[in-house]
């Protein structure tokens, strides 16, 4: 319940407040030693790492990762090991490591923690998108055509999307005429 209270601050657009609340739970002495960890506590350290990085507190993120790795070495419980991998992947900005942790958490029966790891991996992958290799547009010609055919609705055209791609391949407009610029 206390973790939910802490994360409610993030929901309310206060990630620094969420981090402060989580630190009060897991590092009450403010030593960055995370002395109040157990198996359940270590499962929330990836949230500490994520929030610390998001709020410009890399030393807190590194300390939380170190504590989680320490606990994984001590406890040798698979969920703690996956949590340590999740923390390290976040700290290293390595989406593949975070995604691997998500797979482990799912296989151990922790769907919520797995989902959080998958979301974190997706954010890390998106951060890697560059102008040379942008993220996939939300509207693709095949998707908009399929949606239109099934639902009678249409996908709003976006630059580089259905409207321009259709013209490039010579797809006829709704009126049956070729789009401008088609051969």
C-alpha positions as CSV (number, residue, x, y, z in Angstrom):
1,X,0.0,0.0,0.0
2,X,2.9,2.4,0.8
3,X,4.4,1.8,-2.7
4,X,1.1,2.6,-4.3
5,X,1.0,5.9,-2.2
6,X,4.5,6.7,-3.5
7,X,3.8,6.0,-7.1
8,X,0.5,8.0,-6.9
9,X,2.8,11.1,-6.8
10,X,4.1,10.2,-10.2
11,X,0.6,9.8,-11.5
12,X,0.0,13.3,-10.2
13,X,2.9,14.6,-12.3
14,X,5.3,14.7,-9.4
15,X,8.1,12.1,-10.2
16,X,10.4,13.8,-7.7
17,X,7.8,13.3,-5.0
18,X,7.4,9.7,-6.0
19,X,11.1,9.1,-5.7
20,X,11.2,10.9,-2.3
21,X,8.4,8.6,-1.0
22,X,10.1,5.4,-2.3
23,X,13.3,6.5,-0.7
24,X,11.5,7.0,2.6
25,X,10.3,3.4,2.4
26,X,13.5,1.7,1.2
27,X,16.3,4.0,2.5
28,X,14.8,5.7,5.6
29,X,18.2,6.6,6.9
30,X,19.0,8.5,3.7
31,X,22.3,6.8,3.4
32,X,21.7,5.3,-0.1
33,X,22.5,1.9,1.5
34,X,18.9,0.7,1.2
35,X,19.0,-1.1,4.5
36,X,15.3,-2.0,4.6
37,X,15.3,-4.4,1.7
38,X,13.7,-7.8,1.5
39,X,12.6,-9.9,-1.5
40,X,9.5,-7.6,-2.0
41,X,11.5,-4.4,-1.5
42,X,14.0,-5.3,-4.2
43,X,11.2,-5.8,-6.7
44,X,10.4,-2.0,-6.4
45,X,14.0,-0.9,-6.8
46,X,13.7,-0.6,-10.6
47,X,11.1,2.1,-10.0
48,X,13.6,3.9,-7.8
49,X,16.2,3.6,-10.5
50,X,13.8,4.8,-13.2
51,X,12.5,7.7,-11.2
52,X,16.0,8.7,-10.1
53,X,17.2,8.8,-13.7
54,X,14.1,10.7,-14.8
55,X,14.6,13.4,-12.1
56,X,18.3,13.9,-12.6
57,X,19.6,11.8,-9.7
58,X,22.1,9.4,-11.2
59,X,23.8,8.8,-7.9
60,X,20.6,7.6,-6.4
61,X,20.0,5.3,-9.4
62,X,23.5,3.9,-9.1
63,X,23.1,3.3,-5.4
64,X,19.7,1.6,-5.8
65,X,21.2,-0.6,-8.6
66,X,24.2,-1.5,-6.3
67,X,21.8,-2.4,-3.5
68,X,19.7,-4.6,-5.7
69,X,22.7,-6.4,-7.1
70,X,24.0,-6.9,-3.6
71,X,20.6,-8.4,-2.5
72,X,20.6,-10.7,-5.6
73,X,24.0,-12.0,-4.7
74,X,22.9,-12.6,-1.1
75,X,19.4,-14.0,-1.7
76,X,19.9,-15.8,-5.0
77,X,16.2,-15.7,-5.5
78,X,15.3,-15.6,-9.3
79,X,12.9,-12.6,-9.0
80,X,15.6,-10.6,-7.1
81,X,18.1,-11.5,-9.8
82,X,15.7,-10.4,-12.5
83,X,15.1,-7.1,-10.5
84,X,18.9,-6.6,-10.4
85,X,19.1,-7.1,-14.2
86,X,16.2,-4.7,-14.6
87,X,18.0,-2.0,-12.5
88,X,21.3,-2.5,-14.2
89,X,19.7,-2.3,-17.7
90,X,17.9,0.9,-16.7
91,X,21.2,2.4,-15.4
92,X,23.1,1.3,-18.5
93,X,20.2,2.5,-20.8
94,X,20.2,-1.1,-22.2
95,X,16.7,-2.0,-23.5
96,X,17.7,-5.6,-24.3
97,X,18.8,-6.2,-20.7
98,X,15.5,-4.7,-19.4
99,X,13.5,-6.8,-21.9
100,X,15.4,-10.0,-20.8
101,X,14.5,-9.1,-17.2
102,X,10.9,-8.8,-18.2
103,X,10.9,-12.2,-19.7
104,X,12.4,-13.7,-16.6
105,X,9.8,-12.0,-14.4
106,X,7.0,-13.2,-16.6
107,X,8.3,-16.8,-16.4
108,X,8.4,-16.6,-12.6
109,X,4.8,-15.5,-12.4
110,X,5.2,-11.7,-11.9
111,X,3.1,-10.2,-14.7
112,X,2.9,-6.7,-13.1
113,X,6.7,-6.4,-12.7
114,X,7.2,-7.9,-16.2
115,X,4.8,-5.4,-17.7
116,X,6.7,-2.5,-16.0
117,X,10.0,-3.9,-17.3
118,X,8.5,-4.2,-20.8
119,X,7.3,-0.6,-20.6
120,X,10.8,0.6,-19.5
121,X,12.4,-1.4,-22.3
122,X,10.0,0.2,-24.8
123,X,10.9,3.7,-23.6
124,X,14.6,2.9,-23.9
125,X,14.2,1.6,-27.4
126,X,12.2,4.7,-28.3
127,X,15.0,6.9,-26.9
128,X,17.4,5.2,-29.3
129,X,15.3,6.2,-32.4
130,X,17.2,8.7,-34.5
131,X,16.3,10.8,-37.5
132,X,18.0,8.2,-39.7
133,X,15.9,5.5,-38.1
134,X,12.7,7.0,-36.7
135,X,10.1,5.2,-34.7
136,X,7.4,3.6,-36.8
137,X,4.5,5.9,-37.7
138,X,1.2,5.2,-35.9
139,X,-0.7,5.1,-39.2
140,X,0.4,2.7,-41.9
141,X,-1.3,2.3,-45.3
142,X,-2.2,-1.4,-44.7
143,X,-3.5,-0.6,-41.2
144,X,-5.6,2.4,-42.3
145,X,-7.1,0.4,-45.2
146,X,-7.9,-2.5,-43.0
147,X,-9.5,-0.3,-40.3
148,X,-11.5,1.6,-43.0
149,X,-12.8,-1.6,-44.5
150,X,-13.9,-3.2,-41.2
151,X,-15.2,-0.2,-39.3
152,X,-16.2,2.4,-41.8
153,X,-13.7,4.9,-40.2
154,X,-10.5,6.2,-41.5
155,X,-7.1,6.9,-40.1
156,X,-6.1,10.5,-40.1
157,X,-3.3,11.0,-42.6
158,X,0.1,12.0,-41.2
159,X,3.2,13.1,-43.1
160,X,4.9,10.1,-44.7
161,X,1.8,7.9,-44.0
162,X,-1.1,6.5,-46.0
163,X,-1.8,9.7,-48.0
164,X,1.7,10.0,-49.4
165,X,2.6,6.4,-49.5
166,X,-0.5,5.5,-51.4
167,X,0.3,8.1,-54.1
168,X,3.8,6.7,-54.4
169,X,2.6,3.2,-55.2
170,X,-0.3,4.4,-57.5
171,X,-3.3,3.6,-55.2
172,X,-6.5,5.2,-56.5
173,X,-8.2,7.9,-54.4
174,X,-11.6,7.4,-52.9
175,X,-13.2,8.8,-56.1
176,X,-11.5,6.1,-58.2
177,X,-9.0,8.5,-59.8
178,X,-5.3,8.1,-59.3
179,X,-3.7,10.5,-56.9
180,X,-1.7,13.3,-58.2
181,X,1.9,12.3,-59.0
182,X,1.1,8.7,-59.8
183,X,2.2,7.2,-63.2
